[in-house]
Amino acid sequence: MSRSKWKGPFVYTKLFKDVHNKKSKKNIKTLSRQSEITPRFIGLIFEVYNGKSFSKIEITEDMVGFRLGEFSPTRRKFSFKKKNKKK
């Protein structure tokens, strides 16, 4: 279910304060994957938690409107292991 347009985008308040206070290119660590990317985030580097580790994401203009969690995958790609044949 999508969020109403009149409510505006959801951004975690602590995250918004960190962006306002840190104008430099320092990494901002966050657990808030549901926060939406706003134009104020462009050029900053976020470290988003995916359940195991933090993945670095540099925000560009094309990412505005998406959520932070969309750029930090939580699942690995599955592949079968090759077995060595015994001779």
C-alpha positions, 0 to 999 in steps of 0.5 A, a space after each residue: 500500500 502506498 503512502 498518501 500524496 498529501 502526507 509527503 515522503 516518510 523520512 526518519 527524523 533522526 536521519 533528517 537531522 543528521 543530513 542537516 548537521 553534516 554538510 561534509 562528505 562523511 558517511 551517515 549510518 542508518 538502519 532506516 531502510 523505509 526512509 525515502 530519498 529527498 533532493 537534500 540527500 544528493 551527493 551524500 554517502 549513506 551506509 544502510 544496514 541490510 541485516 548483516 552489514 552496512 552497504 555504502 550508497 552514494 545518492 544521485 539525482 536518479 535515486 530521488 523518490 526511491 527508498 534507501 532499502 531498495 539499493 541495499 539488497 538483503 538476499 544473496 544470489 543462489 548458485 549451486 556448488 560444482 562438485 569435483 568428480 573422483 577418478 
